Amino acid sequence: MQLPKLDLVIFTFGNVSVADRARGVFAIKPSGVPYDTLSPDKMVIVDFKGKVIEGNLRPSSDTLTHAVLYSEWDEIAAIVHTHSTYATAWAQSLRDIPIYGTTHADHTTGPIPCTPPMDDKRIEGNYEFETGYQIVDFFKNNALDYRLLEMILVGSHAPFTWGNSAEKAVYNSAVLEEIARMALLTEQINSDSKSLQQSLIKKHFERKHGPNSYYGQ
Ligand SMILES: [Zn+2]
């Protein structure tokens, strides 16, 4: 319900899920239900293969993407998918979001990657399931760690974010949108903008995440 409040979705766009690892299930937003009418009893409980375990409504159409990420990545507890405007515009442009400033560096040490668009075989197959593997394979092939980088742009589609709680996954979606907006404006003001210098990247990431982090929230 935070997603429309944070201007990350309109109408019934987007979805959030939260896993219960001990029970091997996750709760996900039902498909097509407006955010302001959501309540706990409307959530759909699904296992990590995407099979509905409990609930009367249809789970989000992106449920299988969430199921793949939970089954492949042991340490995530929640996933958010939006079509937030600025992050989606970068995804549609098939561009990584360059690391231009310290706002970005507070959250990760490199560009926010954009996967290639999915190939026809994946699209014509089990599309939502394959979207999950488009993300997982991209992390594997590029030696990325989902525990350090909690966001991705799926090329020609939109962002996915995750985290160790629903709050963190939603926070990551909002942060990603803000970083995407700032990066676009940065390029508009100076089309020759350069990536942030390594020393600032290190300083900002480590003061928030390193063993000697001192950045208070
Ligand atoms: Zn989508």
Boltz pocket constraint, residues with backbone or C-beta under 6 A from the ligand:
constraints:
  - pocket:
      binder: B
      contacts: [[A, 81], [A, 82], [A, 83], [A, 157], [A, 158]]
      max_distance: 6.0
